[in-house]
Amino acid sequence: RSAPEQKPLPLYVTLGLGATFLGGDATRQTSMGDVFALQQAHVSGELALRLTPAWAIGVYADAGGGDPSSTVSKQCDAQGSTCTAATGRVGFLVRHTWEPLSSRPIWLSLGTGWEFGAVTMDNASGSGSGPNHDDLVRYTGRELLRVGTGVDFRLSRILGFGLYGSLAFGRYDTIADRLSTTSVDPGTHSTAQLGVRLILFP
């Protein structure tokens, strides 16, 4: 039987780096590929409380960055500007870990929260000492369901690393530009992520 001092600590914290793959529709009439390049790099994190060695509840957040779609990029180029795209998500999760006291536990998580997607225009010709940053378009909505899984490698009670993947489904319900904010006819889009992460108190 495992000694008490080998049990995981009540909290764990993660910091991950990886790739994001977008799919589906930003709205009923607009695909994600019409607005964003479908691949982004992302950083992610979790902060969770272990209720038992196997069960934890917590919060997650991630932010991704990349290029807008080729069509949007051409529009930005025509205005003498550079555009970048970003997406982000934040929410709550519950996680179950199999063999949580082993050195290589496998886990599954379910989460739900909120998300955004934006294309930002850098106007280098703007007044002031640096470029102006304006949202060309910004979508906001709900991440309806996120399913994550992975394997952690526990090096000690303090430090570990892991491999993770997730698949989420969301719907944007609001779109904002430089003139107005309006509700939209939502479409459903997907967000798939793969990455590696550092774990404190694995």
C-alpha positions as CSV (number, residue, x, y, z in Angstrom):
1,R,0.0,0.0,0.0
2,S,1.3,3.5,-0.9
3,A,2.7,5.5,2.0
4,P,0.7,8.7,2.9
5,E,3.5,10.9,1.8
6,Q,3.3,9.6,-1.7
7,K,-0.2,10.8,-2.3
8,P,-0.7,13.8,-4.6
9,L,-0.9,17.2,-3.1
10,P,-4.4,18.8,-3.0
11,L,-3.7,21.3,-5.8
12,Y,-2.1,21.0,-9.2
13,V,-1.1,23.6,-11.7
14,T,-0.2,23.1,-15.4
15,L,1.3,25.2,-18.2
16,G,1.1,23.8,-21.7
17,L,2.3,24.6,-25.2
18,G,0.8,23.1,-28.4
19,A,-1.1,23.4,-31.6
20,T,-4.8,24.3,-32.1
21,F,-6.8,23.1,-35.1
22,L,-10.1,24.9,-35.9
23,G,-13.1,23.6,-37.9
24,G,-16.8,24.1,-38.5
25,D,-18.6,27.4,-38.7
26,A,-18.1,30.8,-37.0
27,T,-21.7,31.7,-37.8
28,R,-24.4,29.9,-39.8
29,Q,-23.2,31.8,-43.0
30,T,-19.5,32.0,-42.3
31,S,-17.0,29.1,-41.8
32,M,-14.1,29.4,-39.5
33,G,-11.8,29.1,-42.5
34,D,-13.4,32.3,-43.9
35,V,-12.0,34.2,-40.9
36,F,-9.1,32.4,-39.4
37,A,-6.2,30.2,-40.6
38,L,-7.2,26.8,-39.3
39,Q,-4.0,26.2,-37.4
40,Q,-2.7,28.2,-34.5
41,A,-0.1,27.9,-31.7
42,H,-1.5,28.1,-28.2
43,V,-0.5,28.3,-24.5
44,S,-2.8,26.7,-21.9
45,G,-3.1,26.2,-18.2
46,E,-5.2,24.5,-15.5
47,L,-5.6,25.1,-11.8
48,A,-7.5,22.4,-10.0
49,L,-8.3,21.1,-6.5
50,R,-8.2,17.3,-5.9
51,L,-11.2,16.1,-4.0
52,T,-9.7,12.6,-3.9
53,P,-6.5,11.3,-5.6
54,A,-8.7,10.3,-8.6
55,W,-11.1,13.2,-8.8
56,A,-10.4,16.9,-9.3
57,I,-12.4,20.1,-10.1
58,G,-10.8,23.3,-11.4
59,V,-10.5,26.0,-14.1
60,Y,-8.8,26.0,-17.5
61,A,-7.7,28.7,-19.9
62,D,-5.9,28.8,-23.2
63,A,-5.0,31.4,-25.8
64,G,-4.0,30.8,-29.4
65,G,-2.5,33.0,-32.1
66,G,-1.9,32.7,-35.8
67,D,-2.8,34.2,-39.1
68,P,-6.3,35.2,-40.4
69,S,-7.6,33.5,-43.5
70,S,-6.0,34.4,-46.8
71,T,-9.1,36.4,-47.8
72,V,-8.9,38.6,-44.6
73,S,-5.1,38.9,-45.0
74,K,-5.6,40.3,-48.6
75,Q,-8.1,42.8,-47.2
76,C,-5.6,43.9,-44.6
77,D,-2.8,44.2,-47.1
78,A,-5.0,46.3,-49.3
79,Q,-5.3,48.8,-46.4
80,G,-1.6,48.8,-45.7
81,S,-2.0,47.0,-42.4
82,T,-0.9,43.7,-40.9
83,C,-3.6,41.5,-39.3
84,T,-3.2,38.7,-36.7
85,A,-5.8,36.3,-35.4
86,A,-6.3,35.0,-31.9
87,T,-8.7,32.7,-30.1
88,G,-9.1,31.9,-26.4
89,R,-11.2,29.9,-24.0
90,V,-11.8,29.8,-20.2
91,G,-14.0,27.6,-18.2
92,F,-14.5,25.0,-15.5
93,L,-13.6,21.3,-15.6
94,V,-13.9,18.0,-13.8
95,R,-11.1,15.4,-14.2
96,H,-10.8,11.7,-13.4
97,T,-7.4,10.0,-13.2
98,W,-6.8,6.3,-13.4
99,E,-4.1,4.9,-11.0
100,P,-3.5,8.4,-9.6
101,L,-0.7,7.2,-7.4
102,S,1.3,5.7,-10.2
103,S,4.3,7.4,-11.9
104,R,2.4,7.6,-15.2
105,P,-1.3,8.2,-14.6
106,I,-3.8,8.6,-17.4
107,W,-6.7,11.1,-17.1
108,L,-9.9,12.2,-18.8
109,S,-11.6,15.6,-18.3
110,L,-14.9,17.3,-19.2
111,G,-15.2,21.1,-19.3
112,T,-17.4,23.9,-20.4
113,G,-16.9,27.7,-20.5
114,W,-16.7,30.7,-22.7
115,E,-14.6,31.6,-25.8
116,F,-13.7,34.3,-28.3
117,G,-12.1,34.6,-31.7
118,A,-10.7,37.9,-33.1
119,V,-8.8,39.4,-36.0
120,T,-6.7,42.4,-35.0
121,M,-5.4,45.1,-37.4
122,D,-2.1,46.8,-36.7
123,N,-2.2,50.3,-38.1
124,A,1.5,51.3,-38.3
125,S,0.5,54.6,-39.8
126,G,-1.5,55.6,-36.8
127,S,-0.6,58.5,-34.6
128,G,1.6,58.1,-31.6
129,S,4.9,56.4,-31.1
130,G,3.8,52.9,-32.0
131,P,1.1,51.1,-34.0
132,N,-2.6,51.2,-33.2
133,H,-4.3,47.9,-32.5
134,D,-7.9,47.6,-33.5
135,D,-10.2,44.6,-33.6
136,L,-11.3,44.1,-37.2
137,V,-13.8,41.6,-36.0
138,R,-14.4,39.8,-32.6
139,Y,-16.6,36.8,-32.0
140,T,-17.7,35.8,-28.5
141,G,-19.8,32.8,-27.3
142,R,-19.8,29.6,-25.3
143,E,-17.6,26.6,-25.4
144,L,-20.3,24.0,-24.9
145,L,-18.2,20.9,-24.2
146,R,-14.5,20.2,-24.0
147,V,-13.3,16.6,-23.7
148,G,-9.6,16.3,-22.7
149,T,-7.3,13.3,-22.2
150,G,-3.6,12.7,-21.6
151,V,-0.9,11.0,-19.7
152,D,1.3,12.6,-17.0
153,F,4.8,11.6,-16.0
154,R,5.4,12.2,-12.4
155,L,9.1,13.0,-11.7
156,S,8.5,13.9,-8.0
157,R,5.7,15.2,-5.8
158,I,6.6,18.7,-7.0
159,L,7.3,18.4,-10.8
160,G,6.1,16.4,-13.7
161,F,5.3,16.8,-17.4
162,G,2.6,15.4,-19.6
163,L,1.1,14.9,-23.1
164,Y,-2.4,16.1,-23.7
165,G,-5.1,16.4,-26.3
166,S,-8.6,17.8,-26.3
167,L,-11.6,18.2,-28.6
168,A,-14.2,21.0,-28.0
169,F,-17.4,22.2,-29.5
170,G,-18.6,25.8,-29.3
171,R,-20.9,28.5,-30.7
172,Y,-20.3,32.2,-31.2
173,D,-23.4,34.2,-30.6
174,T,-22.1,37.8,-30.8
175,I,-19.9,39.6,-33.3
176,A,-18.4,43.0,-32.8
177,D,-16.5,45.3,-35.2
178,R,-15.3,48.9,-35.0
179,L,-18.9,50.2,-35.5
180,S,-21.3,47.9,-33.6
181,T,-21.9,44.7,-31.6
182,T,-24.7,42.4,-32.9
183,S,-26.1,39.0,-32.2
184,V,-25.5,36.4,-34.9
185,D,-27.2,33.2,-36.1
186,P,-24.8,30.7,-34.4
187,G,-22.9,28.0,-36.2
188,T,-21.1,25.2,-34.4
189,H,-17.3,25.0,-34.6
190,S,-14.7,22.6,-33.3
191,T,-11.4,23.2,-31.5
192,A,-8.9,20.3,-31.4
193,Q,-5.6,20.7,-29.4
194,L,-2.4,18.7,-28.9
195,G,0.5,19.7,-26.7
196,V,3.0,19.1,-23.9
197,R,2.8,20.6,-20.5
198,L,4.7,21.2,-17.3
199,I,2.9,20.2,-14.1
200,L,3.4,21.5,-10.6
201,F,2.3,19.1,-7.9
202,P,1.4,16.3,-10.3
